Amino acid sequence: MARHFLTLGELQADEAHAIVQRAIKLKHEHDLSYRPLVGRTLAMIFAKSSTRTRVSFEVGMAKLGGHALMLTTAQTQLGREEAVADTAKVLSRMCDAIMIRNDSQADQEELARHSRVPVINGLSERHHPCQLLADMQTWFEHAGDPAGKTAAWIGDGNNVCTSWIEAARLFGFKLRISTPAPYRPTTGDLALGGDAASLVESPAAAATGADVIVTDCWTSMGREAEQAQRIRALTPFQVNAALMQRAQPKALFMHCLPAHRGEETTADVIDGPQSVVWDEAENRLWAQMALLEFLLL
């Protein structure tokens, strides 16, 4: 039976650690002659636009000797309302894995139920697990093992926040979440972290003594109609220099990108010396190569 990757929580802690450590090794020791996926094809289904997800998976497959096939819903029969199950049955007879980036976790689960090959969540409205593999790789590289440390999520309690909640349990760190009440993670999503994740009322309280401060854009794709009200509600949750000063002196700043300087963070933070966002972005490549190995070899 195919092993899927729809949420970070589907991994055991030892598996999550192994993928991250493999990603670090691939990054620093990758040999161009290492091509274990020759003849293998990844179908990439995009219902939402992408920079990092598309490029990292496509380049990753190429580096491993395989091929990635770009599919948009508008250019496939999914755009004409072909059943997700039918698409899964067809693609999994032709391809060795499927990556999907859309706004429906339920459709991803349906795709996985009917697929013979691994299905990877490249982003949904509820989870972004590939991002967290890269984030954990970045944390390990810059500050060592996250176990026993503290991260602060500040801003919108979105899909990336949910995956950070799962990461806290798997990697053994504490996650403090500070976000306006209307944009908090659901009770069910918060429970995914067990006792590792908690809600904190103020950004200052969340940031105080933290080893990592992480945020994301306030208006995710598909929520543009809410932009004005989101900016009003989330402005007090901006990550700026004053907030960073409450964290540990060597605290890292993370953001999955794309960023909106002057909204969720200020330019002096994201472009400053504590920011590791460009390593995060690059690590999407190495973490996903390690994930592809894990699922396909």
C-alpha positions in Angstrom: 0.0 0.0 0.0 1.3 3.5 -0.9 2.5 5.7 1.9 1.0 9.2 1.6 2.1 12.5 3.1 -1.0 14.7 3.7 -0.1 16.0 7.1 3.0 16.2 9.1 1.3 14.3 11.9 1.2 11.2 9.8 4.9 10.7 10.4 6.3 9.2 13.5 8.8 11.3 15.4 11.8 9.1 14.3 10.6 9.3 10.7 10.3 13.1 10.8 13.8 13.4 12.3 15.2 11.0 9.7 13.8 13.0 6.8 15.2 16.3 8.2 18.6 14.8 8.8 18.6 13.3 5.3 17.7 16.7 3.9 20.7 18.2 5.6 23.0 15.5 4.3 21.7 15.9 0.7 22.2 19.6 0.9 25.8 19.4 1.9 26.9 16.1 0.2 24.7 15.8 -2.9 26.5 14.0 -5.7 25.2 14.7 -9.2 25.8 11.0 -10.1 23.3 10.0 -7.4 20.1 9.5 -9.5 17.9 6.9 -7.7 14.7 8.1 -9.4 15.7 7.6 -13.0 12.5 6.6 -14.9 10.2 7.8 -12.1 7.6 10.6 -12.7 5.9 13.0 -10.3 2.6 14.4 -11.3 2.2 17.9 -9.8 -1.4 19.1 -9.6 -1.8 22.9 -9.0 -5.1 24.5 -8.3 -3.3 27.4 -6.5 -0.4 29.4 -7.8 3.1 28.6 -6.6 6.8 29.6 -6.7 8.6 27.6 -4.1 6.5 24.5 -4.2 6.7 24.1 -8.0 10.3 24.9 -8.4 11.5 22.8 -5.4 9.6 19.7 -6.5 10.5 20.0 -10.2 14.2 20.7 -9.5 14.3 18.0 -6.8 13.0 15.3 -9.1 15.5 16.4 -11.7 18.4 16.2 -9.3 17.3 12.7 -8.3 17.1 11.6 -11.9 13.3 11.7 -12.3 10.8 13.9 -14.1 8.1 16.2 -12.7 5.0 16.9 -14.8 3.2 20.2 -14.2 -0.6 20.0 -14.3 -3.0 22.8 -13.6 -6.7 22.1 -12.8 -7.6 24.5 -15.7 -5.6 22.4 -18.1 -6.9 19.0 -17.0 -10.2 17.3 -16.7 -10.4 18.3 -13.1 -11.3 21.7 -14.4 -14.3 20.1 -16.1 -15.4 18.4 -12.9 -14.0 15.0 -13.4 -14.3 13.1 -10.2 -11.2 13.3 -8.0 -11.3 9.5 -7.6 -11.2 9.0 -11.3 -8.2 11.4 -11.7 -6.4 9.5 -8.9 -7.0 6.1 -10.7 -5.7 7.4 -14.0 -2.6 9.3 -12.7 -1.5 6.6 -10.4 -1.4 4.1 -13.3 0.9 6.4 -15.2 3.0 8.2 -12.6 5.0 7.1 -9.5 3.8 9.9 -7.2 1.3 12.7 -7.1 1.8 16.1 -5.5 -1.3 18.3 -5.1 -1.5 22.0 -4.1 -5.1 23.1 -3.7 -7.6 24.5 -1.2 -9.3 21.2 -0.1 -7.8 18.8 2.4 -10.9 16.6 1.8 -10.1 16.4 -1.9 -6.5 15.4 -1.1 -7.7 12.6 1.1 -10.1 11.4 -1.6 -7.2 11.5 -4.1 -5.1 9.4 -1.7 -7.8 6.9 -1.1 -8.0 6.0 -4.8 -4.3 6.3 -5.7 -1.9 3.4 -6.1 1.1 5.7 -5.5 2.1 8.2 -2.8 0.1 11.5 -2.7 1.9 14.5 -1.2 0.2 17.6 0.2 1.9 20.6 -1.4 -0.5 22.9 0.5 -4.1 22.8 1.4 -6.4 25.1 3.3 -5.6 23.2 6.6 -2.0 22.0 6.3 1.4 22.8 4.8 3.5 19.8 5.9 6.3 20.2 3.3 7.0 23.7 4.5 7.5 22.4 8.1 10.1 19.8 6.9 12.1 22.8 5.5 11.5 24.9 8.6 12.7 22.1 10.9 15.8 21.6 8.7 16.5 25.3 8.9 16.2 25.3 12.7 18.5 22.3 13.0 21.1 24.0 10.7 21.1 27.3 12.5 20.5 26.5 16.2 20.7 22.7 16.7 18.0 20.4 17.9 14.7 22.2 18.6 13.9 19.8 21.4 13.3 21.6 24.7 13.2 25.0 23.0 10.4 27.5 22.3 8.9 28.9 19.2 6.4 31.7 18.9 3.8 31.8 16.1 2.5 35.3 15.8 -0.3 36.4 13.4 -2.9 34.4 11.5 -3.5 30.9 12.8 -3.6 29.4 9.3 -2.5 26.2 7.6 1.2 26.8 8.2 0.4 27.4 11.9 -1.4 24.0 12.1 1.6 22.3 10.7 3.8 24.1 13.2 1.5 22.7 15.9 2.1 19.2 14.7 5.9 19.9 14.4 6.0 20.9 18.1 4.8 17.5 19.2 7.1 15.6 16.8 10.2 17.6 17.5 9.7 18.2 21.2 9.6 22.0 21.4 7.0 24.3 22.9 4.9 26.5 20.6 3.2 29.6 21.8 0.5 30.9 19.5 -0.6 34.5 19.6 -3.3 35.6 17.1 -6.6 37.6 17.2 -9.5 35.5 18.5 -11.3 35.2 15.0 -8.1 33.8 13.5 -7.0 31.3 16.1 -6.5 27.7 15.2 -9.5 25.5 15.9 -9.7 23.5 19.1 -9.2 20.4 17.0 -6.1 21.7 15.3 -4.6 22.9 18.6 -5.1 19.5 20.0 -2.8 18.1 17.3 0.1 19.4 19.3 -0.9 17.8 22.6 0.6 19.7 25.5 3.4 21.1 23.2 1.2 24.0 21.8 -0.7 26.6 23.6 -2.5 29.9 23.0 -1.0 33.1 24.4 -3.0 36.3 24.5 -0.3 38.9 23.5 2.5 38.8 20.9 4.8 40.2 23.6 4.1 37.2 25.9 4.5 34.8 23.1 7.8 36.3 21.9 9.5 36.7 25.4 12.4 34.3 25.6 11.5 32.5 22.4 14.2 30.8 20.3 12.3 31.2 17.0 9.6 33.7 16.0 7.6 32.8 13.0 4.8 34.4 11.1 3.1 34.3 7.7 1.1 36.7 5.5 -2.1 37.9 6.9 -4.3 37.3 3.8 -3.8 33.8 2.4 -4.7 33.0 -1.2 -8.5 32.8 -1.7 -9.2 35.2 1.2 -8.5 38.5 -0.6 -12.0 39.7 0.1 -11.2 39.7 3.8 -8.0 41.7 3.4 -9.1 45.0 4.9 -10.6 43.5 8.0 -7.6 41.2 8.5 -5.2 44.1 8.3 -7.2 45.9 11.0 -7.3 42.9 13.3 -3.7 41.7 12.8 -1.8 45.0 12.8 -1.1 44.7 16.5 0.5 41.3 15.7 3.2 42.6 13.4 6.7 41.1 14.0 8.9 44.1 14.3 12.3 45.0 15.9 10.7 45.7 19.2 9.0 42.3 19.3 12.2 40.5 18.2 14.1 42.2 21.1 11.8 40.3 23.6 13.1 36.9 22.2 16.4 35.3 22.9 19.4 37.4 21.6 20.1 34.8 18.9 16.5 34.0 18.1 15.7 33.1 14.5 13.0 34.8 12.4 11.1 32.5 10.0 8.6 33.2 7.3 7.5 30.7 4.6 7.1 33.5 2.0 5.8 35.3 0.1 6.1 38.2 2.5 4.4 41.6 2.7 6.8 44.0 4.3 5.0 46.5 6.4 2.2 44.1 7.2 3.0 40.9 9.1 6.7 41.9 9.4 8.9 44.9 8.9 11.7 45.1 6.4 14.3 45.4 9.1 13.3 42.1 10.5 12.9 40.0 7.4 16.0 41.5 5.8 17.9 41.6 9.1 20.6 39.4 10.6 18.2 37.1 12.5 16.2 36.3 9.5 16.7 32.8 8.0 13.9 33.0 5.4 16.2 32.5 2.4 17.6 29.3 3.9 14.0 28.2 4.6 13.1 28.8 1.0 16.2 26.8 -0.3 15.5 24.0 2.1 12.2 23.3 0.5 14.3 21.7 -2.2 16.4 19.5 0.0 13.6 18.5 2.4 11.4 17.5 -0.5 14.2 15.5 -2.1 14.5 13.6 1.2 10.7 13.2 1.4 10.6 11.8 -2.2 13.3 9.3 -1.2 11.4 8.3 1.9 8.2 7.7 -0.1 9.6 6.1 -3.2 12.7 4.1 -2.3 
